[in-house]
């Protein structure tokens, strides 16, 4: 292998690592956005309604209508991760309080 080929492999490996770190950061930012939104809903006494909306068809339409928006994509990913995690739990509201750190 040429020196240039080896250097490119190292550079691409470094890029992969940076992309992974960025993906984690984006996910955590999306979780923070939803957490703040749910905390506001909780403070206003509509936490369960907000969870129902987030896990329902209206949120799907919102996500689809705004799919070109990176921030919407990140909160959709967080919501989908929560749904997968939440599937086997009896109380999705309590699970959401824990997952999204709502007090």
C-alpha positions as CSV (number, residue, x, y, z in Angstrom):
1,X,0.0,0.0,0.0
2,X,1.1,3.5,-0.7
3,X,1.7,6.0,2.0
4,X,-1.2,8.1,0.7
5,X,-3.6,5.1,0.9
6,X,-2.6,4.4,4.5
7,X,-3.0,8.0,5.5
8,X,-6.5,8.1,3.9
9,X,-7.5,5.0,5.9
10,X,-6.4,6.7,9.1
11,X,-8.2,9.9,8.1
12,X,-11.4,8.1,7.2
13,X,-11.1,6.2,10.5
14,X,-10.8,9.5,12.3
15,X,-13.8,10.9,10.4
16,X,-15.9,7.8,11.4
17,X,-15.0,8.5,15.1
18,X,-16.0,12.2,14.8
19,X,-19.2,11.3,13.1
20,X,-20.1,8.8,15.8
21,X,-19.3,11.5,18.5
22,X,-21.5,14.0,16.6
23,X,-24.3,11.5,16.4
24,X,-24.3,10.9,20.1
25,X,-24.2,14.7,20.7
26,X,-27.1,15.3,18.4
27,X,-29.1,12.5,20.1
28,X,-28.5,14.0,23.5
29,X,-29.4,17.5,22.3
30,X,-32.7,16.0,20.9
31,X,-33.4,14.4,24.2
32,X,-32.8,17.7,26.0
33,X,-35.2,19.5,23.7
34,X,-37.9,16.9,24.4
35,X,-37.1,16.9,28.1
36,X,-37.6,20.6,28.3
37,X,-40.8,20.5,26.4
38,X,-42.2,17.7,28.6
39,X,-41.1,19.6,31.7
40,X,-43.1,22.6,30.5
41,X,-46.0,20.3,29.8
42,X,-45.7,18.8,33.3
43,X,-45.5,22.3,34.9
44,X,-48.7,23.2,33.1
45,X,-50.5,20.0,34.2
46,X,-50.6,18.3,30.7
47,X,-47.8,15.9,30.9
48,X,-49.8,12.8,30.0
49,X,-51.5,14.6,27.1
50,X,-48.0,15.6,25.8
51,X,-46.8,12.0,26.0
52,X,-50.0,10.8,24.2
53,X,-49.3,13.4,21.5
54,X,-45.6,12.6,21.3
55,X,-46.4,8.9,20.8
56,X,-49.4,9.4,18.6
57,X,-50.3,10.1,15.0
58,X,-50.2,13.9,15.4
59,X,-46.5,13.8,16.3
60,X,-45.9,11.4,13.3
61,X,-47.6,14.0,11.0
62,X,-45.5,16.8,12.6
63,X,-42.3,14.8,12.1
64,X,-43.2,14.0,8.5
65,X,-44.3,17.6,7.7
66,X,-41.0,18.9,9.0
67,X,-38.7,16.1,8.0
68,X,-36.3,18.5,6.3
69,X,-35.5,20.1,9.6
70,X,-32.5,18.6,11.4
71,X,-33.9,19.5,14.8
72,X,-37.1,17.7,14.1
73,X,-35.2,14.7,12.9
74,X,-33.2,14.6,16.1
75,X,-36.3,14.7,18.3
76,X,-37.9,12.0,16.1
77,X,-34.9,9.8,16.7
78,X,-35.2,10.3,20.4
79,X,-38.9,9.6,20.4
80,X,-38.4,6.4,18.5
81,X,-35.7,5.3,20.8
82,X,-38.0,6.0,23.8
83,X,-40.8,4.0,22.1
84,X,-38.6,1.0,21.5
85,X,-37.3,1.2,25.1
86,X,-40.8,1.8,26.5
87,X,-42.5,-1.1,24.6
88,X,-42.5,-3.5,27.5
89,X,-43.3,-1.2,30.3
90,X,-46.7,-1.0,31.9
91,X,-46.7,2.7,32.6
92,X,-45.4,4.8,29.7
93,X,-45.9,8.0,31.6
94,X,-43.7,7.0,34.5
95,X,-41.2,5.6,31.9
96,X,-41.2,8.9,30.1
97,X,-40.6,10.8,33.4
98,X,-37.6,8.7,34.0
99,X,-36.2,8.6,30.4
100,X,-36.7,12.4,30.0
101,X,-35.8,13.4,33.5
102,X,-39.1,15.2,34.2
103,X,-39.8,16.0,37.9
